[in-house]
């Protein structure tokens, strides 16, 4: 797959979904896809367990409730936990029931959420789990931007980007909270360890250099200055907050 600016795109995280209600599964899949993730809908494991093994997902989302003819909810969560291994597992319930969430968490789910009509919270929790997992692995991924926190490497759409330590730390701090405005004062504390405003333009200068390296040659800029508020790394479908 190629982006319009000619650079190869980095594959988005893949979310595998199994919901015992097909219509609700498709509704959630559409919302997850609209948030920029790859999506695959999985059939019941009793019918196609090899597909679950071979899927290669980054996160597994299941609804083990509501089907009297299927496996008991706890057994289903235990099975999914084994299949997900170290990858995140989120359990969904059509009821916002405390008992459902506790069953899921006690059986090994990383998160559990009830949802009715609006899947927005589920999508936000999926994004948070994927982000925390990548961070624990020493990686930050935002669209086609990939940051290796261990080896201090950066690439966008597969193209390596060399940068000095300050610029790397500046970019990493913005990428940890994508689509959120980070104030100049916060960046001074995080990157320069300064608890006061020195009255210089060091943040502005480094942001200008960073923007030239990360955004130059791409049709869509990711680094943004928000006048009077700070700076943000904006994802493809994100809204600044």
Residue pairs with C-beta under 8 A, 6 or more apart in sequence:
1 8
1 9
1 11
2 8
2 9
3 9
3 144
3 157
3 218
3 219
4 219
5 157
5 217
5 218
5 219
5 220
7 144
7 156
7 157
7 158
7 159
7 217
7 218
8 157
8 158
9 144
9 157
10 141
10 143
10 144
10 145
10 146
10 157
10 158
11 38
12 36
12 37
12 38
12 143
13 37
13 38
13 58
13 59
13 130
13 134
13 141
14 37
14 38
14 39
14 40
14 55
14 56
14 57
14 58
14 59
15 32
15 37
15 38
15 39
15 40
15 57
15 58
15 59
15 60
15 61
15 126
15 130
16 39
16 40
16 41
16 42
16 52
16 55
16 57
16 59
16 60
16 61
17 25
17 28
17 29
17 32
17 39
17 40
17 41
17 42
17 61
17 62
18 25
18 41
18 42
18 43
18 44
18 45
18 60
18 61
18 62
18 63
18 80
19 25
19 28
19 41
19 62
19 63
19 92
20 44
20 63
20 64
20 65
20 66
20 67
20 70
21 63
21 66
21 94
24 63
24 94
25 41
25 63
26 41
27 119
28 61
28 92
28 119
28 122
29 39
29 41
31 119
31 120
31 122
31 123
32 39
32 61
32 119
32 123
32 126
33 39
34 237
35 123
35 126
35 127
35 237
36 143
36 235
36 236
36 237
37 126
37 127
37 130
40 55
40 57
42 48
42 51
42 52
42 55
43 51
44 70
45 52
45 79
45 83
46 70
46 71
52 83
53 83
57 87
58 87
58 88
58 130
58 133
59 87
59 88
59 89
59 90
59 126
59 129
59 130
59 133
60 80
60 83
60 84
60 87
60 88
60 89
60 90
61 89
61 90
61 91
61 92
61 122
61 126
62 76
62 77
62 80
62 89
62 90
62 91
62 92
63 91
63 92
63 93
63 94
64 70
64 71
64 73
64 74
64 76
64 77
64 80
64 91
64 104
65 73
65 93
65 94
65 95
65 100
66 94
70 76
71 79
73 100
73 103
73 104
74 103
74 107
77 89
77 91
77 103
77 104
77 107
77 108
77 109
78 107
78 108
80 89
80 91
80 109
81 89
81 107
81 108
81 109
87 133
88 110
88 111
88 129
88 130
88 132
88 133
89 108
89 109
89 110
89 111
90 109
90 110
90 111
90 112
90 113
90 122
90 125
90 126
90 129
91 100
91 101
91 104
91 105
91 109
91 111
91 112
91 113
92 112
92 113
92 114
92 115
92 122
93 100
93 101
93 104
93 112
93 113
93 114
93 115
94 114
94 115
94 116
95 114
96 114
96 115
96 116
97 114
100 112
100 114
101 112
101 113
101 114
102 112
104 112
105 111
105 112
110 129
111 125
111 129
113 121
113 122
113 125
115 121
115 122
131 140
134 140
134 141
135 149
135 176
138 148
138 149
138 150
139 146
139 147
139 148
139 149
140 146
140 147
140 149
140 172
140 175
140 176
141 147
142 175
142 178
142 222
142 233
142 235
143 222
143 235
143 236
144 156
144 157
144 158
145 154
145 155
145 156
145 175
145 214
145 222
145 233
146 154
146 155
146 156
147 153
147 154
147 168
147 171
147 172
147 175
148 154
149 172
152 165
152 168
153 160
154 160
154 161
154 162
154 163
154 168
154 171
154 214
155 161
156 214
156 218
157 218
161 213
161 214
162 213
163 171
163 210
163 213
166 191
166 192
166 206
167 206
167 209
167 210
167 213
169 190
169 191
170 187
170 191
170 203
170 206
170 207
170 210
171 210
171 214
171 233
173 182
173 186
173 187
173 190
173 191
174 182
174 223
174 231
174 232
174 233
175 233
178 232
178 233
178 234
178 235
178 238
179 232
179 233
179 234
179 235
179 238
179 239
179 240
179 241
180 232
180 240
180 241
181 226
181 229
181 230
181 231
181 232
181 240
181 241
182 230
182 231
182 232
183 229
183 230
184 197
184 203
184 230
184 231
185 197
186 230
187 203
187 230
187 231
188 194
188 195
188 197
188 198
188 202
188 203
189 195
192 202
203 231
207 223
207 225
207 231
210 223
211 221
211 223
214 222
214 223
215 221
215 222
215 223
220 236
221 234
222 233
222 234
222 235
223 231
223 232
223 233
223 234
224 231
224 232
224 233
224 234
224 240
225 231
226 232
226 240
232 240
234 240
